[in-house]
């Protein structure tokens, strides 16, 4: 900020391919690990007619990025997906694991996967959030025991509330922090968790 210059992530890593971040939302930052999660694709492949007609799958690359914008090339995970799928949400769980939500636009469903960056493996898991109706983003600071979740939850009376929640995986309860309020035109659009390094 002090230099008033802009550094392009892929230039900082000497990556010559035409890449861009594919995530619809922000790049997810976790201050405990001091890393960002980025999801990126090859732009030429992404805009190709074969990909856009759902004929071929391309690599969606999921990586941890340091604050000085350096990608750990040994920990980039690639998942082949067609245009009907999208990595909608990605958040760091631990030093070497990332939780992702993939949207399947053809079947109209979402599913969750846990990526192990050491073993370069991915496994589909059950949704870690009971009574969730949708998720825009989430952050955990304790390896997935609790989360800050931007999304919607239904309570026991099937009444949905939308906004920012604190979710405890042990109690399976979502406590509202800041809820959307249509009458006041108040909506939580985005969030980040900040604090001192422990």
N, CA and C of each residue as an Amber inpcrd file, in Angstrom:
protein
   594
   0.8150000  -1.1880000   0.0000000   0.0000000   0.0000000   0.0000000
   0.8650000   1.2590000   0.0000000   1.9550000   1.2290000   0.7390000
   2.8000000   2.4170000   0.8080000   3.4550000   2.7360000  -0.5310000
   3.7840000   1.7080000  -1.2980000   4.4460000   1.9470000  -2.5860000
   3.4700000   2.4030000  -3.6610000   2.1850000   2.2070000  -3.4110000
   1.1390000   2.5690000  -4.3740000   1.3460000   1.8890000  -5.7250000
   1.8230000   0.6450000  -5.6580000   1.9910000  -0.1370000  -6.8750000
   1.1330000  -1.3860000  -6.7740000   0.8710000  -1.9780000  -7.9190000
   0.0530000  -3.1810000  -7.9930000   0.9210000  -4.3200000  -8.5030000
   0.8960000  -5.4370000  -7.8020000   1.6480000  -6.6120000  -8.2390000
   0.6670000  -7.7000000  -8.6320000   0.8060000  -8.2110000  -9.8270000
  -0.0530000  -9.2740000 -10.3230000   0.4900000 -10.5970000  -9.8030000
  -0.3540000 -11.3900000  -9.1670000   0.0380000 -12.6370000  -8.5180000
   0.8550000 -13.5460000  -9.4280000   0.4220000 -13.7090000 -10.6540000
   1.0820000 -14.6600000 -11.5400000   2.3970000 -14.1060000 -12.0890000
   2.5120000 -12.7790000 -12.2180000   3.7990000 -12.1790000 -12.5840000
   4.8150000 -12.3810000 -11.4650000   4.3760000 -12.2580000 -10.2200000
   5.2750000 -12.4240000  -9.0710000   5.8380000 -13.8330000  -9.0010000
   5.1660000 -14.7870000  -9.6200000   5.5970000 -16.1790000  -9.5880000
   6.1880000 -16.6520000 -10.9100000   6.4450000 -15.7050000 -11.8320000
   7.0250000 -16.0290000 -13.1410000   6.2380000 -17.1120000 -13.8740000
   4.9260000 -17.0110000 -13.8040000   4.0640000 -17.9550000 -14.5110000
   3.6500000 -17.2950000 -15.8180000   4.0140000 -17.9110000 -16.9260000
   3.7730000 -17.2790000 -18.2210000   2.4000000 -17.5860000 -18.7950000
   1.7710000 -18.6700000 -18.3210000   0.4390000 -18.9830000 -18.8320000
  -0.5220000 -17.8480000 -18.5090000  -1.5100000 -17.7020000 -19.3420000
  -2.5210000 -16.6790000 -19.1100000  -3.5160000 -17.2130000 -18.0760000
  -3.3080000 -16.8500000 -16.8110000  -4.1340000 -17.3650000 -15.7210000
  -4.9650000 -16.2600000 -15.1010000  -6.0490000 -16.6540000 -14.4870000
  -6.7520000 -15.7070000 -13.6280000  -7.5050000 -16.4650000 -12.5580000
  -7.7870000 -15.7520000 -11.4820000  -8.5110000 -16.3510000 -10.3720000
  -9.9330000 -16.6270000 -10.8010000 -10.3850000 -17.8510000 -10.5580000
 -11.6870000 -18.2820000 -11.0490000 -12.7850000 -18.1190000 -10.0200000
 -12.4300000 -17.8620000  -8.7850000 -13.4460000 -17.7750000  -7.7440000
 -14.2960000 -16.5380000  -7.9080000 -15.5850000 -16.7060000  -7.7320000
 -16.4950000 -15.5740000  -7.8890000 -16.2780000 -14.5370000  -6.7890000
 -15.9630000 -14.9860000  -5.6060000 -15.7940000 -14.0810000  -4.4680000
 -14.3460000 -13.6880000  -4.2540000 -14.0520000 -13.3310000  -3.0330000
 -12.7110000 -12.8670000  -2.6920000 -11.7400000 -14.0320000  -2.5660000
 -10.4580000 -13.7120000  -2.5230000  -9.4510000 -14.7100000  -2.1950000
  -9.4800000 -14.8640000  -0.6820000  -9.6840000 -16.0740000  -0.2060000
  -9.8730000 -16.3500000   1.2130000  -8.5460000 -16.2720000   1.9660000
  -8.4910000 -15.4430000   3.0420000  -7.2730000 -15.2610000   3.8440000
  -7.4910000 -15.8150000   5.2410000  -6.4700000 -16.5120000   5.7630000
  -6.5190000 -17.0330000   7.1270000  -5.3120000 -16.4860000   7.8750000
  -5.5590000 -15.5900000   8.8580000  -4.4440000 -14.9310000   9.5290000
  -3.6720000 -15.8690000  10.4500000  -4.2690000 -16.9690000  10.8960000
  -3.5510000 -17.9410000  11.7290000  -2.4010000 -18.5650000  10.9310000
  -2.6790000 -18.9160000   9.6760000  -1.6650000 -19.5370000   8.8210000
  -0.9420000 -18.5210000   7.9480000  -1.4410000 -17.2850000   7.9490000
  -0.8470000 -16.2080000   7.1650000  -0.7590000 -16.5830000   5.6860000
  -1.8720000 -17.1390000   5.1770000  -1.9240000 -17.5810000   3.7830000
  -3.2800000 -17.2120000   3.1740000  -3.2780000 -17.0890000   1.8640000
  -4.4840000 -16.9360000   1.0710000  -4.7470000 -18.2600000   0.3650000
  -6.0100000 -18.5250000   0.0480000  -6.3440000 -19.6400000  -0.8340000
  -6.7800000 -19.0300000  -2.1610000  -6.1670000 -19.4810000  -3.2320000
  -6.5330000 -18.9820000  -4.5520000  -6.9530000 -20.1510000  -5.4330000
  -7.9450000 -19.9200000  -6.2570000  -8.4000000 -20.9010000  -7.2450000
  -8.2060000 -20.2470000  -8.6070000  -7.4140000 -20.8840000  -9.4650000
  -7.1350000 -20.2450000 -10.7470000  -7.1540000 -21.2580000 -11.8860000
  -7.4110000 -20.7350000 -13.0780000  -7.5070000 -21.5490000 -14.2900000
  -6.6760000 -20.9000000 -15.3900000  -6.3990000 -21.6650000 -16.4400000
  -5.7610000 -21.1280000 -17.6280000  -6.8360000 -20.3930000 -18.4290000
  -6.6070000 -19.1230000 -18.6710000  -7.6190000 -18.2840000 -19.3120000
  -7.9560000 -18.7620000 -20.7200000  -6.9540000 -19.1860000 -21.4760000
  -7.2140000 -19.6610000 -22.8420000  -8.1130000 -20.8950000 -22.8240000
  -7.8400000 -21.8230000 -21.9000000  -8.6860000 -23.0150000 -21.7810000
 -10.0830000 -22.6410000 -21.2960000 -10.1440000 -21.7040000 -20.3500000
 -11.4220000 -21.3080000 -19.7610000 -12.3540000 -20.6860000 -20.8050000
 -11.7920000 -19.9410000 -21.7380000 -12.6100000 -19.2910000 -22.7640000
 -12.6970000 -20.0900000 -24.0620000 -12.1560000 -21.3020000 -24.0770000
 -12.2060000 -22.1030000 -25.3020000 -13.6340000 -22.5640000 -25.5890000
 -13.9320000 -22.7710000 -26.8730000 -15.2850000 -23.1910000 -27.2580000
 -15.5970000 -24.5960000 -26.7450000 -14.5890000 -25.4730000 -26.6870000
 -14.8410000 -26.8420000 -26.2100000 -15.2040000 -26.8590000 -24.7290000
 -14.5300000 -26.0230000 -23.9300000 -14.8650000 -25.9560000 -22.5050000
 -16.2500000 -25.3440000 -22.3230000 -16.5340000 -24.2840000 -23.0580000
 -17.8130000 -23.5940000 -22.9000000 -18.9890000 -24.3500000 -23.4820000
 -18.7290000 -25.3460000 -24.3130000 -19.8160000 -26.2090000 -24.7880000
 -19.8760000 -27.5010000 -23.9670000 -19.1310000 -27.5360000 -22.8750000
 -19.1350000 -28.6560000 -21.9130000 -18.5700000 -29.9450000 -22.5090000
 -17.6770000 -29.8200000 -23.5280000 -17.0740000 -31.0020000 -24.1550000
 -15.8390000 -31.4890000 -23.4070000 -15.0700000 -30.5640000 -22.8320000
 -13.8270000 -30.9450000 -22.1510000 -13.7800000 -30.3480000 -20.7480000
 -12.9890000 -30.9960000 -19.9130000 -12.7320000 -30.4860000 -18.5640000
 -11.3680000 -29.8040000 -18.5590000 -11.2180000 -28.7930000 -17.7060000
  -9.9240000 -28.1240000 -17.5550000  -9.5110000 -28.1800000 -16.0880000
  -8.2260000 -27.8840000 -15.8510000  -7.7120000 -27.8830000 -14.4870000
  -8.1440000 -26.6340000 -13.7390000  -8.7900000 -26.8390000 -12.6050000
  -8.9900000 -25.7910000 -11.6190000  -7.8840000 -25.9980000 -10.5960000
  -6.9960000 -25.0280000 -10.4720000  -5.8470000 -25.1310000  -9.5820000
  -6.1670000 -24.4470000  -8.2620000  -5.9180000 -25.1440000  -7.1710000
  -6.1950000 -24.6260000  -5.8380000  -4.8640000 -24.5820000  -5.1080000
  -4.4940000 -23.3970000  -4.5950000  -3.1680000 -23.2430000  -4.0110000
  -3.1860000 -22.2950000  -2.8230000  -2.1950000 -22.4750000  -1.9560000
  -1.9570000 -21.5450000  -0.8600000  -0.9570000 -20.5010000  -1.3360000
  -1.2120000 -19.2520000  -0.9630000  -0.3870000 -18.1350000  -1.4100000
   0.0640000 -17.3450000  -0.1830000   1.3470000 -17.0040000  -0.1220000
   1.8630000 -16.2170000   1.0000000   1.4880000 -14.7470000   0.8130000
   1.5810000 -13.9330000   1.8800000   1.2330000 -12.5100000   1.7460000
   2.0910000 -11.7560000   0.7300000   3.3090000 -12.2480000   0.4580000
   4.1240000 -11.5930000  -0.5670000   3.8390000 -12.1660000  -1.9590000
   2.7010000 -12.8610000  -2.0650000   2.1500000 -13.3700000  -3.3250000
   2.9120000 -14.5430000  -3.9230000   3.6950000 -15.2500000  -3.1230000
   4.4080000 -16.4030000  -3.6550000   3.5700000 -17.6630000  -3.5080000
   3.4030000 -18.3540000  -4.6280000   2.7030000 -19.6360000  -4.6370000
   3.6790000 -20.7310000  -4.2430000   3.2360000 -21.6360000  -3.3870000
   4.0420000 -22.8170000  -3.0990000   3.7310000 -23.8170000  -4.2060000
   4.6050000 -23.9020000  -5.1930000   4.3210000 -24.7240000  -6.3770000
   4.2100000 -26.2080000  -6.0430000   4.7910000 -26.6320000  -4.9160000
   4.6900000 -28.0360000  -4.5150000   3.3250000 -28.3560000  -3.9190000
   2.5860000 -27.3210000  -3.5600000   1.2920000 -27.5880000  -2.9270000
   0.1110000 -27.1150000  -3.7680000   0.2990000 -27.0000000  -5.0750000
  -0.8280000 -26.6670000  -5.9540000  -1.5810000 -27.9570000  -6.2580000
  -2.8880000 -27.9350000  -6.0500000  -3.7200000 -29.0990000  -6.3310000
  -4.5800000 -28.7830000  -7.5420000  -4.5980000 -29.6730000  -8.5160000
  -5.3970000 -29.4690000  -9.7270000  -6.5420000 -30.4730000  -9.7700000
  -7.7450000 -29.9700000 -10.0500000  -8.9230000 -30.8290000 -10.1990000
  -9.5490000 -30.5290000 -11.5400000  -9.7300000 -31.5590000 -12.3560000
 -10.3570000 -31.3780000 -13.6700000 -11.8630000 -31.2330000 -13.4970000
 -12.4120000 -30.1840000 -14.1020000 -13.8540000 -29.9570000 -14.0320000
 -14.3480000 -29.3730000 -15.3440000 -15.6130000 -29.6400000 -15.6230000
 -16.2640000 -29.0600000 -16.7900000 -16.9210000 -27.7420000 -16.3900000
 -17.4370000 -27.0370000 -17.3960000 -17.9910000 -25.7080000 -17.1540000
 -19.1920000 -25.7440000 -16.2080000 -19.8900000 -26.8620000 -16.1720000
 -21.0740000 -26.9610000 -15.3110000 -20.7040000 -27.0070000 -13.8300000
 -19.4360000 -27.2400000 -13.5250000 -18.9750000 -27.2660000 -12.1390000
 -18.1580000 -26.0190000 -11.8440000 -18.1640000 -25.6190000 -10.5840000
 -17.4050000 -24.4410000 -10.1930000 -16.9630000 -24.5960000  -8.7500000
 -15.6920000 -24.2830000  -8.4770000 -15.2350000 -24.2350000  -7.0910000
 -15.7670000 -22.9280000  -6.5280000 -16.8460000 -23.0300000  -5.7670000
 -17.5320000 -21.8330000  -5.3020000 -16.8800000 -21.2550000  -4.0560000
 -16.3590000 -22.1140000  -3.1930000 -15.7780000 -21.6600000  -1.9450000
 -14.5600000 -22.5150000  -1.6370000 -13.4810000 -21.8850000  -1.1590000
 -12.2790000 -22.6170000  -0.7530000 -11.6970000 -21.9360000   0.4740000
 -11.4280000 -22.7240000   1.5220000 -10.8760000 -22.1590000   2.7520000
  -9.8430000 -23.0980000   3.3570000  -8.7940000 -22.5220000   3.9280000
  -7.7230000 -23.3140000   4.5280000  -8.1690000 -23.8470000   5.8860000
  -7.9880000 -25.1710000   6.0900000  -8.3590000 -25.8220000   7.3450000
  -7.1370000 -25.9890000   8.2420000  -6.0090000 -26.3700000   7.6540000
  -4.7700000 -26.5680000   8.4110000  -3.6050000 -26.1930000   7.5020000
  -2.3830000 -26.4630000   7.9620000  -1.2120000 -26.1460000   7.1350000
  -1.2960000 -26.7660000   5.7500000  -1.8780000 -27.9610000   5.6650000
  -1.8540000 -28.7060000   4.4050000  -3.2170000 -29.1950000   3.9380000
  -4.2900000 -28.5920000   4.4140000  -5.6090000 -29.0430000   3.9490000
  -6.5220000 -27.8580000   3.6610000  -7.3590000 -28.0500000   2.6510000
  -8.2830000 -27.0150000   2.1910000  -9.6630000 -27.6400000   2.0200000
 -10.6830000 -26.9490000   2.5160000 -12.0740000 -27.3480000   2.3120000
 -12.6050000 -26.5830000   1.1100000 -13.2170000 -27.3020000   0.1570000
 -13.8100000 -26.6400000  -1.0060000 -15.2700000 -27.0480000  -1.1550000
 -16.0460000 -26.1130000  -1.6700000 -17.4320000 -26.3870000  -2.0390000
 -17.5060000 -26.2830000  -3.5500000 -17.9920000 -27.3380000  -4.1890000
 -18.1370000 -27.3660000  -5.6420000 -19.6220000 -27.3100000  -5.9710000
 -19.9870000 -26.3990000  -6.8470000 -21.3690000 -26.2990000  -7.3090000
 -21.5110000 -27.0450000  -8.6250000 -22.5030000 -27.9180000  -8.7020000
 -22.8310000 -28.6370000  -9.9290000 -24.0890000 -27.9950000 -10.4960000
 -23.9130000 -27.1670000 -11.5280000 -25.0440000 -26.4270000 -12.0950000
 -26.0010000 -27.3060000 -12.8760000 -25.5370000 -28.4530000 -13.3790000
 -26.4080000 -29.3520000 -14.1320000 -27.3950000 -30.0320000 -13.1890000
 -26.8740000 -30.5920000 -12.1040000 -27.7360000 -31.2960000 -11.1550000
 -28.2940000 -30.3730000 -10.0790000 -27.8410000 -29.1260000 -10.0560000
 -28.3470000 -28.1660000  -9.0840000 -28.0210000 -28.5290000  -7.6490000
 -26.8110000 -29.0160000  -7.4160000 -26.4450000 -29.3820000  -6.0520000
 -25.0330000 -28.8990000  -5.7520000 -24.7130000 -28.8740000  -4.4760000
 -23.3780000 -28.5280000  -4.0280000 -22.8050000 -29.7250000  -3.2860000
 -21.4980000 -29.9060000  -3.3830000 -20.8590000 -30.9260000  -2.5640000
 -19.5340000 -30.3880000  -2.0490000 -19.0720000 -30.9840000  -0.9570000
 -17.8640000 -30.5330000  -0.2790000 -16.7570000 -31.5590000  -0.4450000
 -15.5380000 -31.0650000  -0.5460000 -14.3650000 -31.9300000  -0.6640000
 -13.2760000 -31.4110000   0.2580000 -12.4650000 -32.3320000   0.7470000
 -11.3040000 -31.9930000   1.5530000 -10.0620000 -32.3310000   0.7370000
  -9.2110000 -31.3350000   0.5490000  -7.9830000 -31.5140000  -0.2240000
  -6.8100000 -31.6630000   0.7300000  -6.0270000 -32.7090000   0.5170000
  -4.7810000 -32.9330000   1.2540000  -3.6440000 -32.5390000   0.3180000
  -2.9740000 -31.4250000   0.6250000  -1.9340000 -30.9150000  -0.2650000
  -0.6520000 -31.7330000  -0.2070000  -0.4190000 -32.4580000   0.8890000
   0.7910000 -33.2830000   1.0040000   0.6730000 -34.5090000   0.1160000
  -0.4580000 -35.2090000   0.2310000  -0.6660000 -36.4360000  -0.5450000
  -1.2980000 -36.1840000  -1.9060000  -1.6100000 -34.9050000  -2.2000000
  -2.2560000 -34.5360000  -3.4670000  -3.5260000 -35.3540000  -3.6890000
  -4.3340000 -35.4350000  -2.6400000  -5.5640000 -36.2180000  -2.7380000
  -6.7650000 -35.3410000  -2.4130000  -7.9020000 -35.7760000  -2.9070000
  -9.1570000 -35.0760000  -2.6380000 -10.2030000 -36.1230000  -2.3170000
 -11.0210000 -35.8300000  -1.3120000 -12.0950000 -36.7710000  -0.9970000
 -13.3610000 -35.9880000  -0.7090000 -14.4560000 -36.5100000  -1.2660000
 -15.7500000 -35.8820000  -1.0300000 -16.1850000 -36.1890000   0.3950000
 -16.7190000 -35.1650000   1.0830000 -17.1620000 -35.3230000   2.4680000
 -18.5840000 -34.8040000   2.6040000 -19.2320000 -35.1920000   3.6990000
 -20.5480000 -34.6400000   3.9980000 -20.4070000 -33.1540000   4.2980000
 -21.4680000 -32.4190000   4.0710000 -21.4720000 -30.9980000   4.4020000
 -21.1750000 -30.8420000   5.8920000 -20.1730000 -30.0520000   6.2590000
 -19.8250000 -29.9190000   7.6760000 -20.7720000 -29.0290000   8.4710000
 -21.8080000 -28.4810000   7.8270000 -22.6940000 -27.5260000   8.4860000
 -24.1380000 -28.0220000   8.4630000 -24.6600000 -28.3930000   9.6240000
 -26.0400000 -28.8700000   9.7160000 -26.9980000 -27.6950000   9.5180000
 -28.0710000 -27.9490000   8.7870000 -29.1470000 -26.9770000   8.5420000
 -28.7180000 -25.7750000   7.7010000 -27.6050000 -25.8830000   6.9890000
 -27.1970000 -24.7850000   6.1230000 -28.0120000 -24.8450000   4.8320000
 -28.4030000 -23.6930000   4.3190000 -29.1330000 -23.6490000   3.0530000
 -28.2250000 -23.1980000   1.9060000 -27.2610000 -22.3530000   2.2210000
 -26.2480000 -21.9770000   1.2370000 -25.0480000 -21.3810000   1.9730000
 -23.8940000 -21.4170000   1.3090000 -22.6740000 -20.8340000   1.8660000
 -22.0230000 -19.9780000   0.7940000 -21.6700000 -18.7630000   1.1650000
 -20.8980000 -17.8990000   0.2840000 -19.4170000 -17.9950000   0.6130000
 -19.0990000 -18.0720000   1.9010000 -17.7110000 -18.1880000   2.3290000
 -17.6510000 -18.6560000   3.7690000 -16.4900000 -19.1480000   4.1820000
 -16.2860000 -19.5150000   5.5850000 -14.8050000 -19.4730000   5.9130000
 -14.5010000 -19.3180000   7.2020000 -13.1240000 -19.3040000   7.7010000
 -13.0990000 -20.0660000   9.0130000 -12.0770000 -20.9110000   9.2090000
 -11.8580000 -21.5730000  10.4930000 -10.4870000 -21.1760000  11.0150000
 -10.3990000 -20.9990000  12.3230000  -9.1290000 -20.6530000  12.9530000
  -8.6290000 -21.7730000  13.8490000  -9.3950000 -22.8720000  13.9330000
  -9.0470000 -23.9680000  14.8490000  -9.1640000 -25.3350000  14.1750000
  -8.7520000 -25.4130000  12.9310000  -8.7120000 -26.6540000  12.1480000
 -10.0750000 -27.3170000  11.9940000 -11.1000000 -26.5040000  11.8330000
 -12.4200000 -27.0290000  11.5020000 -13.3070000 -27.3680000  12.6800000
 -12.9370000 -26.9650000  13.8940000 -13.8320000 -27.1900000  15.0420000
 -14.9620000 -26.1650000  15.0330000 -14.6090000 -24.9280000  14.7100000
 -15.5960000 -23.8560000  14.5930000 -15.3110000 -23.0680000  13.3170000
 -16.3440000 -22.4150000  12.8190000 -16.2210000 -21.6450000  11.5830000
 -16.9710000 -20.3280000  11.7130000 -16.5080000 -19.3220000  11.0030000
 -17.2930000 -18.1400000  10.6980000 -17.8560000 -18.3980000   9.3070000
 -19.1750000 -18.3320000   9.1670000 -19.8300000 -18.7160000   7.9140000
 -20.7000000 -17.5720000   7.4090000 -20.5010000 -17.1900000   6.1600000
 -21.3920000 -16.2610000   5.4810000 -22.3320000 -17.1000000   4.6380000
 -23.6180000 -17.0670000   4.9690000 -24.5710000 -17.9080000   4.2530000
 -25.9340000 -17.8690000   4.8970000 -26.6620000 -18.9810000   4.7870000
 -28.0020000 -19.0770000   5.3470000 -28.1820000 -20.3710000   6.1150000
 -28.8920000 -20.3020000   7.2270000 -29.1960000 -21.4760000   8.0510000
 -30.6800000 -21.4730000   8.3920000 -31.2570000 -22.6840000   8.5070000
 -32.6280000 -22.8290000   8.9980000 -32.5680000 -23.2350000  10.4600000
 -33.4780000 -22.6780000  11.2680000 -33.5390000 -23.0840000  12.6710000
 -34.5190000 -24.2380000  12.8260000 -34.7980000 -24.6410000  14.0620000
 -35.6750000 -25.7990000  14.3070000 -37.0970000 -25.5670000  13.8110000
 -37.4950000 -24.3170000  13.6420000 -38.8300000 -23.9940000  13.1240000
 -38.8330000 -23.8050000  11.6090000 -37.7270000 -24.2000000  10.9600000
 -37.5850000 -24.0880000   9.5060000 -37.6090000 -22.6410000   9.0150000
 -37.2850000 -21.6880000   9.8930000 -37.1880000 -20.2900000   9.4890000
 -35.7380000 -20.0210000   9.1000000 -35.5510000 -19.5190000   7.8960000
 -34.1870000 -19.2820000   7.4150000 -33.7170000 -17.8910000   7.7910000
 -32.4740000 -17.8170000   8.2630000 -31.8160000 -16.5350000   8.4950000
 -30.5620000 -16.5100000   7.6370000 -30.2780000 -15.3480000   7.0870000
 -29.1060000 -15.1740000   6.2380000 -28.1860000 -14.1370000   6.8580000
 -26.8810000 -14.3140000   6.6680000 -25.9120000 -13.3550000   7.1870000
 -24.6250000 -14.0350000   7.5880000 -23.9970000 -13.5040000   8.6350000
 -22.7350000 -14.0330000   9.1440000 -23.0070000 -14.7890000  10.4400000
 -22.4890000 -16.0250000  10.5320000 -22.7500000 -16.9050000  11.6740000
 -21.4460000 -17.4470000  12.2460000 -21.5210000 -17.8360000  13.5240000
 -20.4450000 -18.5910000  14.1690000 -20.9730000 -20.0050000  14.3320000
 -20.3150000 -20.9760000  13.6870000 -20.8060000 -22.3540000  13.6810000
 -19.8580000 -23.2540000  14.4640000 -20.4260000 -24.0290000  15.4030000
 -19.6710000 -24.9780000  16.2230000 -19.9870000 -26.3880000  15.7320000
 -18.9730000 -27.1240000  15.2730000 -19.2190000 -28.4640000  14.7330000
 -19.5580000 -29.4760000  15.8240000 -19.1900000 -29.2040000  17.0810000
 -19.5430000 -30.1240000  18.1760000 -21.0200000 -30.0290000  18.5270000
 -21.5240000 -28.8160000  18.6610000 -22.9400000 -28.6310000  19.0130000
 -23.8360000 -28.6070000  17.7800000 -23.2340000 -28.4380000  16.5970000
 -23.9570000 -28.3050000  15.3260000 -24.9340000 -27.1320000  15.3570000
 -24.5280000 -26.0730000  16.0320000 -25.3540000 -24.8760000  16.1500000
 -24.7030000 -23.7060000  15.4170000 -25.5420000 -22.9250000  14.7520000
 -25.1050000 -21.7030000  14.0780000 -25.6430000 -20.5110000  14.8560000
 -24.7430000 -19.7460000  15.4480000 -25.1370000 -18.5520000  16.2000000
 -24.9780000 -17.3290000  15.3050000 -26.0590000 -16.5460000  15.1400000
 -25.9430000 -15.3710000  14.2720000 -25.0300000 -14.3040000  14.8800000
 -24.1670000 -13.7560000  14.0580000 -23.3250000 -12.6240000  14.4490000
 -23.9430000 -11.3450000  13.9060000 -24.2750000 -11.3730000  12.6200000
 -24.8840000 -10.2290000  11.9530000 -25.7950000 -10.7770000  10.8650000
 -27.0980000 -10.5680000  11.0070000 -28.0320000 -11.1350000  10.0320000
 -28.5000000 -10.0700000   9.0500000 -28.8440000 -10.5420000   7.8570000
 -29.3780000  -9.6460000   6.8370000 -30.7360000  -9.1340000   7.2850000
 -31.0270000  -7.8970000   6.9390000 -32.2850000  -7.2790000   7.3310000
 -32.8600000  -6.5620000   6.1210000 -33.8350000  -7.2140000   5.4700000
 -34.4170000  -6.6400000   4.2540000 -35.1060000  -5.3100000   4.5060000
 -35.7470000  -5.1480000   5.6750000 -36.4810000  -3.9090000   5.9320000
 -35.5390000  -2.7120000   6.0480000 -34.3180000  -2.9440000   6.4980000
 -33.3370000  -1.8550000   6.5870000 -32.3580000  -1.8600000   5.4230000
 -32.5920000  -2.7310000   4.4510000 -31.6990000  -2.9060000   3.3080000
 -30.2700000  -3.1760000   3.7620000 -30.1430000  -3.9520000   4.8420000
 -28.8270000  -4.2910000   5.3700000 -28.4700000  -5.7190000   5.0310000
 -27.3860000  -5.9070000   4.3050000 -26.9540000  -7.2440000   3.9120000
 -25.4500000  -7.3780000   4.1010000 -25.0380000  -8.5220000   4.6370000
 -23.6160000  -8.8150000   4.7660000 -23.1390000  -9.3160000   3.4070000
 -22.2480000  -8.5850000   2.7930000 -21.7500000  -8.9210000   1.4640000
 -20.4730000  -9.7490000   1.5500000 -19.6150000  -9.4050000   2.4890000
 -18.3100000 -10.0330000   2.5870000 -17.8100000  -9.9020000   4.0130000
 -16.7710000 -10.6470000   4.3750000 -16.1790000 -10.5180000   5.7030000
 -14.7650000 -11.0670000   5.6800000 -14.0080000 -10.7190000   6.6930000
 -12.7110000 -11.3370000   6.9350000 -12.5040000 -11.3720000   8.4380000
 -11.7070000 -12.3050000   8.9010000 -11.4120000 -12.4230000  10.3290000
 -10.0000000 -11.9100000  10.5360000  -9.8430000 -10.9520000  11.4590000
  -8.5240000 -10.3970000  11.7540000  -8.2410000 -10.5480000  13.2390000
  -6.9850000 -10.6080000  13.5920000  -6.5960000 -10.7290000  14.9930000
  -5.0980000 -10.8390000  15.1020000  -4.6260000 -10.9180000  16.3240000
  -3.1790000 -11.0220000  16.5280000  -2.7300000 -12.4520000  16.3170000
  -1.5150000 -12.6190000  15.8420000  -0.9470000 -13.9610000  15.6560000
  -0.7120000 -14.5700000  17.0200000  -1.0600000 -15.8480000  17.1870000
  -0.9240000 -16.5060000  18.4890000   0.4070000 -17.1840000  18.6250000
